[in-house]
Amino acid sequence: MEKVWAFDLGASNGRLMVSGFDGKRFYLEEVHRFSNHPVHLTGHYYWDILRIFQEMKNGISKSIKNGHKLIESLSIDTWGVDFGLLSETGELLSNPYSYRDPQTNDSFKEIMDVIPREVLFTRTGVEPAAINTICQLYAIKKNNPVLIEKAKTLLLTPNLLSYFFSGVKANEYTISTTTSLFNVHERNWDSGLMARLNLPAKIMADIVMPGTILGPTLDSIQTEFGISPVKVIAGAGHDTACALAALPIKTGNSAFMSCGTWILMGVQVKDPIINEKSLEWGFTNEGTADGEFRLLKNIMGLWLIQACRSVWAKDGKLFTYEDEAELIKNAKPFTSFIDPDDPSFFNPENMPKQIRDFCIKSGQQPPETEGDFLRCILESLSLKYRWVLEKLETLTGNRIEVIHMGGGGIRNDLFCQFTANATNRPVVAGPVEASSIGNSLSQWIALGKIKDLKEGREIVENSFSVKHYQPQNQSEWQEAFGRFVRLVDQNLIKRGF
C-alpha cells in the first residue's frame, strides 16, 4: 500500500498522520501528536517554529519505527495568516509572531486610515481584521524595521515548514488568500496595495496552486532519517481548505463547518462574493483545494472552552469530555448568552470572569457552575451559527439544506446536536480528522492516484464513518434565537456599529 505523510498543524496542537491508499479506500494512522501554543516573551506572542519543526521530525522518527519508511510524499497544512521571514542566505530571521499578538491592533487602525475598508475588501475579498497578514507585516515595518530591511523572502507558515524540508521557496494559493495581500481578481499578490502602505512586495514568494510538487526532501533530511527522497508537495496549505476537501458533500446546497479553536462556516462558490452585505456581515473569500473560493465567516469556536479549561486547571479542576457532557446536561438551558465574537473574548487573562462580566453588563443572570459556563458557551456558539447560516443564504440566494461538520470539535456530541437544533438543519458530522484527510487527498491527486476532488470525496465517504444529527426541540431554540439576536444587536450598538 502506498503511503504519504500529512502534517496537520493547528493553533493548539499538531499531528503527523500516515495516510495509506489501496486504490479503493483511505487508511489513516496518527503516529505523533504534540501541543502547540504561542510563547509570550518581551511583550509579544511568538510561534516556537523550531520546536514545531523538531516535533515534525520526531513524528518522522516514530513513523519509521512503526514501519512506515517508504513514503511517497509529504504535505503540510496550518492555520492562516502567520509567516516567517528569511534572510538573503535563506536563514530564518526571527520566530514568527502569532496572530494573537497585540501589536497588530494599532496597525489595523492606521491601515484603515490609508486604505478604506471597502477598498481593501473589494481587492482582496477578505474581511479586514487585525489578525490578517497585512496588519502584522505593517506592524513589523513600523516597530521592527531592521527585520524588514534584512528580509529577502516571506513564507506563510505551511510554506516556511515546507522550505525547511525541501529548500524550495513558494507560497501556496489557499493559504495566500488569507492574508489580505492577495488580489482575488488578478489571482496574485497585490503589489499596488502594498505600495500604498510602503510594504516590500518583492519579499513575497511566488504563489503556486494546490498540488504543486516542490521537489524532493533535502539531502540532510534523507541522511538524518536514512530514507529515500520524499516528494514535498504544496497541497492545500490552509487547514480549512483541507477540511472542506475531505467533507463528503454531494450537493451545492450544503454548508461546511471546520470545527476547532476557531469555527469557520461557509459554502463553496466559483467566484468571490464581494458586496456591501458580505463586508457588513464580516464574511471573507478564501481559496479552495480545487482553485475556487470559500465564502465563509471566521467565528469564535472552541477557544472559549479551551480558555475556560486553562483557568479551571489552575484551580485543580480537570474534566474529561464525558465529565463536561454531564455538567452541561445538568445545567439549566438558555439561562444566559454571550456574543462569541465580542473582542473581549479574543485573548482574556480569565475567560470565565470575562463571560460572567459580559452577562452582568448585558443584564443577564451570570453563569455560576462550570456546567453553566459550558452550556452558555455551546448554546451561544450554536445560535451564532444560525445567524451565519441565514446570512449565507441571503448572500448566495440559495437555501442551505444540510450542514457538514468536520474537525476535532465534532467529538463533542452535544456541540453537534446543539448546532442541528439551533440551525434547524440536519447535520452530518465527520470525518473527525478532516484536515488531515484533505491534506492527504490533495497529495494523492497531485501524485495522479486520484482523478479529482469529486472522486476523492467519494473515496472518503467509503473510508470513514460519519454521524447524523436531526433538529430537536425547535420551539425552545426558536425562542432562544430571538433573544440571542437582540443581545447581539444591542452589543453591536454599544460597540459603535
KOLDREN-201790 format. One record per residue (C-alpha): x, y, z; residue in one letter. Coordinates in steps of 0.001 Angstrom, whole numbers, plus 524288, in hexadecimal, padded with zeros to 5 digits. Layout:
# KOLDREN-201790
XYZa...
//
This chain:
# KOLDREN-201790
800008000080000m8051D80D647FC42e8063B8174480744k80802825DF8095Cv80AF982E7D8151Bw800A6838AB8187Ba80537842EA82227f7F923849B28278Fd7FCB5854EF83093l7F2B685CC28382Ag7F3A0868428415Aa7F2A485F4684D37s7F8F285285848CBn7FF9784BF883D56g7FFC883E1B83845r8061A8355682E45l7FCEA82BFD82794m800F78210181E8Cv7F71E81F758139Bs7F667812E780BEAg7EEC8810C57FF55f7EC5D803907F8F3d7E51D808D87ED26g7D7B4807C67F377k7D8A280C5980192r7E07D815B1809F6f7E6F7811708167Fy7EB8381B1A820B9l7F48A818EC82C46e7F8A9823378360Fe806FB8211D8394Bv80A2E82D8A840CAh802CF8389284772r808438443284EBCf8035C8509D8553As8051985D9D84E84n8030A86AA885533h80870878568531Ep813B487C0085C17v81289889038633Eh81F8A89024863A7l823BB89E8486413t815A98A2D0862FAg812F989ADC856B2h80D0188DC085310y815BD8854A84A85y814D3877F084451w8202186F3284845d8220386B0C83A34i82E948637483C9Al8280A85B588471Br81CC0858F783DC4i826468545F83352f82D4A84BA783D1Bq820568459E84116e81D8384315832C2m82A8683C1C831B9k827598349D83E24n81B2D8301883717g8233482B6C82B97i82BD78238F834DEs81FD981D3483AFEk81A2281A7E82D9Ds826768137E82940i826F580B92835D9k818D0807A883359n81CD78021A8263Dg818C080D8481D8Ch8259B80FBE816B5k821CB80FAD8085Bl81A4881C6180725i81642822657FA35e814A7830847FE88s811D883A058097Cl809958463280AA6s806ED8501381561i7FAAD85795818ECd7F984861B3823D0t7F15F86CF8828EFw7F133879238207Fg7F76F886BC81FF2v8044D884918274Ed8119D88446820ABf8205D883A782205g82AC488C4B81C12l8373D8872E815D5l8441088E43813ADs84BC988F7D8070Ae8529A882B580A7Et845C687BB980D35g846E487BC781BF2e83B5587E41824F8l83C7A88C1D82A3Cl833BD88AC083636s828FD882BE83C65n81C33885CA83566p8126488E3583C9Cy8053F8884584018s7F8B188E1E83AD2y7F4D68902584920r7FFF2899D984AE8d7FA548A70584F1Bp803588AF3784676q7FA2B8AD5B83AECt7EF1E8B4D984177n7F5538C23283F48d7FA088BE9B831B1s7EC2C8BAEC82DC2f7E7328C85F8316Ek7F24E8CF0A82A1Ae7F0338C6CA81DE3i7E1C38CA6281DE0m7E5D48D8C281DB4d7ED6F8D65A8111Ev7E4F08CC2580A81i7D6448CC6380D48p7D0398BF7D81183r7C7E78BF0F80539e7D3DD8C03E7FC6Fv7DB928B5F3803C8l7D0208AC7E80383f7CD148AEF57F524t7DB0A8ABD27F11Br7DDE38A0537FA0Dt7D07D89A8E7FD1Fg7D501898BE80B27v7CE5289EC9816DEe7D7278A9C281BD7p7DBE38A57D8293Fa7E7688A7C483240a7EBA4899778317Fi7EE23899F7822DFn7FBD98992681D49t7FB518A6EA817F2i7FA1A8AC77825C1c8051F8A44C82B27q80E528A7DE82015l80ADA8B635821C7y80D3C8B54F83084a81A9C8AF1782E7Bi81E688B9AD824CEk81A718C40882EADk81FA58BDE983B39n82AF08B59183673n82F4B8BB7F82972p83C9B8B4E1829E4v835C08A7BE828ACl82EF58AC1281C36i83B818B1D2816C4e842738A4D281886k8373389CCD81314a838F5897008059Fk82D5888DA9805A9t8204688C7B80C98l81AC287EC680DDAl80DA787BBC81404l80E0E8719F81EE0t80B988650381731p814BA8699280C82n81F4286D7181632l81EF285F9E81B9Cl81EDB859E280DE0s82AFC8620E80B36y831A085C078170Cf82F5684EB9810E4f831D9851E48028Cs8398885E8E8017Fg82F5B863917F7BDv82926870EA7FA05k81B018722E7F5A7a80E018765F7FB7Fn8023086DD07F8E3e7F548873507F3D4y7EB9D86FE07FEBDt7F43587518809AEi7F7CA8812C801B3s7E97D8850180081t7E89D886C680F59t7F24C891FD80FC4t7EAE589E2280AF4s7F67689FA2801ABl7F11B896CC7F6DEf7E96B89D3F7EBEBn7DDF2894367E8F3v7DBD689A427DB8Bh7E9E5899287D6E8e7EC4988C707DE74r7F96A8917A7E30Cn7FFC889A097ED59w7FA308A7C17ED53d8069B8AFA77EB48s7FEC88BC3D7E9DDg7F88C8BA397F724l805C58B7C57FD5Dm80B7B8C3C67F6D8a8012A8CC697FD3Br805D28C76380A78l8144A8C77C806E1n815018B8D7808CDl81F668B1768010Ep818228A9797F6CEa824F68A3A37F21Bk8260589AF37FE2Di81973893A17FB13m81D368863F7F5C1a81611882227E960d808BE87BBC7EAB5i806CB86DAA7E654v7FA05866387E51Bm7F62185B167EE33p7FC8684E5B7EA56g8092D854487E559t814AB84B1B7E784i81F66853E47ECD3l82A35849C47EC0Cg8307383EFE7F420p8344383FDE80257t841AF845B1804F0l84D5783C9E8054Ed84F178401C813A4s8415A83B39816C4i843A182E8E80F65q8508B82C6381637t84B0D82F79823ACe84068825438227Df8469481BAE8190Bg83B9581CEA80F38i83A3481E2F80091s835F882B497FAE4p827FD82F147FE68v8207F838697F5A4k81CFF8450B7FCBCv80FBB8497F7F7D3i80975856C37F9C2a7FC06851007FC08g7F0CD859318011Aa7F8B6860C180B1Fg7ED588663C812F7h7E75785C8781C6Ed7D9838610A81955t7DBA185ECF80ACCa7E0448511B80E3Ec7D48084EB7816F4a7CB0C8530580C55l7D1B384A2D8026Da7CF5483E5F80B31a7C0F88409580E58l7B7E283754806DDp7AFD3842628010Di7A6A083DFA7F63Ck79E8C84A057F377t7A109858627F158g796AA85B807FB8Dn79FDF857A780686s7A75A85F8D8106Fa7B40585B3D816ABf7B96E85D5A8243Em7C79885B18827E7s7C7188596D83694c7D29F85C2F83F52g7D877867AE846AFt7D16D86FE783C9Aw7C50686C2D83586i7C50286F558271Cl7B78D86E4C82103m7B4668707C812CFg7B15986B6C80542v7B996869037F942q7B7BA872B37EE17v7BDD9873A57E0AEk7C0E8882257E1EEd7C25288B127EDC8p7B602891A07F2ECi7BA0689F9C7F58Ci7AF6C8A9807F8A1n7AAC98B29280356e7A3BF8A7D080AC1k7AF0889E1D80ABBs7B7CF8A8E580FFFl7ADF38ADB1819FCe7AB9B89FE181F1Aw7BA0789CA38200Fg7BB4389227815A2f7C7A788E9480E99t7CB5E887CB801D8n7D69287E0C802A6e7DBE4873FD7F93Bg7D7CC865C57F7F3t7DFED859D47F4B6a7DA64859B57E6E6d7DD2B8680C7E430g7CFD286DCE7E768e7CBBC8756F7F37Ef7C6058734F800F2r7BC3E87DCD804B5l7BD2187CA181360l7BD138833F82071k7C7638818782ADDn7C01F87F5A83793i7C53E87DAC8452Fm7C52C86F16847A8g7C9B7865A5851F4l7D40486F7B8562Fw7C9E18743285FFCl7C971866DA86681i7D820864C886545q7DAAE871A986C3Ea7D11E86E188771Ec7D7BA860EF878EEr7E4DA867AE87AB3s7DF788700E885B9v7D898864AB88C51w7E4C485C3E88B4Fa7EC618663789353k7E28A863AD89E30d7E48B8550A89CD8g7D7AD852D4895B5k7DA168498088A79l7CEA18442F882B2f7CDE08398E87867t7C51583B8186C95y7BB6C832368730Ae7BBDA83A6087F80d7B920846BA877C9e7AD9E84062870C2a7A76E83CE987DD5e7A9BB84A8888315l7A3068506E87732i7976084734877FFk7956784AA288647n795F585950883D8a7897A861048815Fk787D986408872CDp786EC8718F86CB5f78A20878E287947t793E38825D87372s79AAB884FA8667Df7A6F888BC5861E4i7AAC889169854CBd7B5F5887E2851D9p7BCA789172848B2d7BD3E89CBC8523Fd7CB818A17B8528Bp7CC0A89F9486146s7CC73890D085F24f7D7FD8911A855C4f7E2DB88F0685FB3n7DEA28925D86DB8p7E6A788EB987997e7DAD48882A87FD8n7D0678834B87675m7C62087F4E8809Cp7C70A88CC4886D1k7C5C98932287972q7B98F88B348767Ci7B3CD88E55883BDr7B69289CE088211d7B05689CDD87483f7A3E4896AA879CBc7A2EC8A04288517i7A5198AC0E87C4Ck79AA28A722872DCs790C08A56487DDDg790E68969C87E43q7927188CC78892Aq7A0F188944888E4p7A59D87B19888A6p7A98687597895D7e7ADD9867818941Bt7B71C861B888A12e7AB4585B6E883A6g7A499868AE8829Fd7B07786E6787BC6f7B1A7862F887259l7A3458633986EFCr7A36B871ED86D17c7AEDF87093863B1i7A9588655985B91l79BC286B3D85A8Ee7A13287888856CFs7AA3C872AB84C9Al79F5086A7F846A0s796288761D845DFl7A0DF87E3083F65k7A20B8738483510y793AD8753B831BFr795FC883CB8303Cw7A138880E3826DEv79926876B581F87l78E3E8804C81CCEe797EB88A5F817DEk79E348803480EDCl790EB87D4680907e78E9188BB28068At79BE288DB080024l79B03881C87F73Bt78C5A881FC7F4A4g78BB28737D7F7D7n7856886C4280324r78F16863D480A6Ei789728564A80C99e7941C84F8581461v7A01B852FD81C6Ei7AC9184AF981B99h7B53784BF2827B0m7C3318472382861g7CEAA8486083199g7D1B8844FD83FA2g7C63D84CC884502g7BC6F842DF83FE8i7C0D38393B84A50r7B7C38411F852FDn7AA5083B3585064d7A3218462C85742l7AA328503784EEAf7A57B849778427Cc797AF84782847A7q796A98559B84C32f79B0685A0B83EA7t79044851EB83847a786548571E84215n78A2A8655B840BEa78AD386572831E0t77F2285C5D82FD2n7874B85500825D1r78C00846F8825A3p79A5F845DE828E4v7A3DE83BFC8232Ev7AF9883B3382C46a7BBF7835268273Cg7C637831BC8249Cp7CCBA8362583132v7DA4C837A082B58e7D51183F3B81FBDa7E0F58481381E39s7EA7D83CB281E52s7E2288351F814ACi7E0EE840DE80BAEg7EFA0842D280CB2n7F245834DF8085Cs7E7A18358F7FDF8l7EE5A8413D7F7A6s7FAD18392A7F738q7F45E82D6B7F0E1w7EEA7836587E676i7FC0083CA77E43Aa8022D82F357E306l7F82682B437D8CAg7F221820717E105k7E4CE827277E1BDi7DE9182E797D689k7D8CA83A3B7DD8Cd7D21C83F2F7E9CBl7C4E1839637E61Fk7CA9982BC87E52De7D27082E1E7F183g7C663831C57F973r7BFAE825497F527e7CB5F81D8D7FA05i7CB3F82515806DBv7BCDA821C3808D7e7BFC681357806D0n7CB77813BE80FE4s7C71181B1781C17f7BAC681B258244Fs7B1E2826DF82610v7A7388299282FE4k799FB82FB082D1Ch792B483936835F6y784A083DA0833FFq77F0F84A4F839A4p777F18492B846B6q76FFA8520484FD4n76D9C85C238455Dq7643E864F984CCFs76DF2866CB857F8e7795B8699484ED2w77139872EF8469Eq76DF087AFE852B3e77C2887A8E856F0a7809B87F6484998f777DF88B5484AAAg77DFC88ED0857C7r78BA388C3385291f789EA89506846AFv785058A02984F3Dr790DB89E6A8580Dl79A6D89E9F84C9Fv793DA8AA8F8469Ad794608B1E285380q7A2968AE3185541n7A6158B34B847B6l79F468C02C84AB4i7A6F98C1878575Bk7B38C8BF2784FC4r7B0078C9E684621g7ABEE8C1A983A6Cf
//
